[in-house]
Structures are given as structure tokens and as C-alpha cells.
Amino acid sequence: MPDDERIDARHAALASGARRRVLAALQESAQPLDAASVAARIELHVTTTRFHLNRLEDAGLVRRAAPRAGTRGRPRVLYTSDPSVRSVEAHRDLVAVLSSSLGEDDDGGRARAIRAGESWSQKYEQELNHATGPGVDALVGLLDRLGYDAVSDSHLITLRACPFREEALRNPDVVCGVHLGLLRGAAEVLGQENHTVSLRPFTGPGRCEIELSAEWFPQGEGFSRPD
């Protein structure tokens, strides 16, 4: 997996608060743990814990430990955090430092953040250009893959997760500005004007909303105006 894709996958996995707790339990343990032990530590059902462990393993954040020698019967599946997780933590620290620095601008860093987001969107230009189906579906698919747990309903796209939520709460002008720039850049790639997409941060507990204008819906298909 290329480095850029690996970073995207890891951010997507860490967008879930429950998965961050699972990972933290493994990081805090001096020994590898099985799913039942992790579940007990964070008070989560063991089946749900296994699901999150699998997602973390797929993202390269968790790996299976070698079974203990000399054990009888079917060996337990033990997990440990991957040593490379430290690079993810460093990446998050870097995001915090950069957003804090941009936040010193007179506008709270919003203008430069939007430009940075527009530049970020260029990374996904080829993916968006090769997407099939309506532009809305392509945008939702990209956001979902990046870890925002995106779902669409008429003119709204709801983001039910955010890999940068903690930093967004501290520096909304910067982080939400980057996200708005990403959306505007993606819109232009998909043949829309950048003013046809807007971002509503923190519209509910753990969620944000993207509003799309009627231009995204040819002949009004699938579009209903908000109240």
C-alpha cells in the first residue's frame, strides 16, 4: 500500500472513538492482549471489540502477536499495537502545531486553511475524475474513504465522524477551513462551481453537514430544498 493510502486508511480507522480506545488499551499494556481482555478494559462488548481490532489491523495500526510457546489447545489470538503507530501520533502532533500557528493570523487562519484544502483536493483529482455515477456519490465516496463516515440525503451530506475532530474543536477556523477548501476543490473537479458547496460544522453531537446547491442535481433529481 502506498504511503499516502496508508495514511488515509489510518486516519479513517482512527475516526472512531471506540477504535481509539481499543488502540489505547493495547498501547498501555505491557503484554499482548486478546479481544476479551481489551473488551474488559474498555467496557465494550467482545464482539464489537473484535470488529474494531480487525479494522485497526487492516489499517496497519494493530498486528497479531506470536502465540505463546507451550500453550495447549487452540491458541488465543493476541494483539499488540504496531510500532509505527508512533508515526501517526507524530502526524497528529504536527497537525496541532500547524493549526495553532495558522490560528495566529488575523482571520484565525481561515483564508490560508481554505487554500491548503484546495491544494489537498488535487491529490484526489484522478480518483474523482474516474468515479462513475453522480458527482454527489463520488464526493460521498471520497469523504467516506477518508474517514468521515459520510451519508447523503437529498441536498445534505452528513459527516458522522472526523479524524481531526479534537483539533477542529480547538481550532475550527483552521481545520474546518481546510475541509471547506477540500470540498470546494473536489466540487470543481466534479464540474461544479466552488460556491455550490458549503460546510456546517458541529450541527449535532459528533456530526457536521455539507449542503449542496441545486446545480448538483440535474433537472432537480434527488433535490429538495431545505425548510
C-alpha positions, -999 to +999 in steps of 0.1 A: +000+000+000+015+034-010+023+057+019-004+082+011-031+055+010-017+040+043-021+074+060-056+078+046-066+043+059-051+050+093-070+083+097-102+066+086-097+039+112-089+064+139-120+085+132-139+061+155-137+070+192-142+033+201-113+023+179-091+049+195-100+034+229-091-001+217-058+011+204-051+030+236-057-002+256-031-021+236-006+008+238-010+009+276-005-028+281+030-043+286+018-076+272-002-085+241-039-088+247-068-109+233-101-094+223-118-104+256-091-086+277-093-055+256-131-055+259-129-059+297-105-029+300-127-005+280-161-020+289-171-028+254-188-060+241-162-085+229-179-089+195-177-052+189-141-052+202-131-079+177-147-058+149-126-028+158-095-048+162-100-061+127-104-026+113-073-014+131-054-045+118-065-037+082-052-002+087-018-014+099-023+001+134-025-033+152-008-066+145-013-101+158+013-113+183+030-146+180+012-172+202+029-181+234+051-212+232+040-242+252+003-234+254-022-262+250-053-263+229-064-236+204-041-206+209-057-173+217-054-145+191-033-119+208-029-083+196-004-055+201-002-020+187+021-017+157+054+002+164+046+025+135+016+039+154+041+064+169+043+080+134+005+085+134+008+102+168+036+124+154+014+133+124-014+144+148+010+165+168+022+181+136-014+189+126-019+205+161+012+226+157+004+238+122-032+247+131-020+266+161+004+285+140-021+294+113-045+304+140-023+334+148-034+350+115-058+380+118-087+358+104-078+329+126-061+312+097-092+306+077-081+320+044-048+301+043-065+270+056-090+271+027-062+274+002-045+245+018-076+224+015-080+233-022-044+221-027-052+189-008-081+182-031-056+179-061-044+147-046-078+131-053-084+146-087-077+114-106-099+094-082-128+118-087-124+120-124-126+083-127-156+079-104-188+066-120-223+078-113-235+112-100-210+137-086-226+136-052-219+098-050-182+105-059-179+131-032-196+110-006-174+080-016-142+101-012-152+115+022-163+081+035-130+066+024-111+094+042-128+085+075-157+110+077-184+083+077-204+103+051-240+097+041-262+117+018-298+126+019-312+150-007-291+182-006-272+173+026-242+151+032-238+143+069-203+136+083-207+113+113-170+111+121-139+133+117-103+121+120-094+156+132-124+163+155-104+171+186-082+196+168-113+210+150-128+218+183-097+237+194-091+254+160-123+254+140-112+282+116-082+262+105-094+226+105-129+234+092-113+258+067-091+231+053-122+208+050-141+236+032-112+240+008-111+203+001-148+204-007-145+234-030-116+218-048-135+185-052-165+203-065-145+220-092-130+187-103-166+173-105-177+202-127-193+224-101-186+259-091-170+261-057-198+282-043-223+253-048-209+235-017-209+248+019-199+233+052-219+235+085-195+224+113-208+209+145-245+207+137-251+180+162-232+157+186-203+143+166-215+154+133-212+181+106-232+188+075-224+197+039-250+215+019-251+212-019-270+236-042-294+226-069-267+226-095-255+192-083-289+177-092-297+178-130-333+187-136-340+187-098-334+149-095-329+139-058-330+175-047-354+190-022-350+225-008-343+228+029-371+242+051 
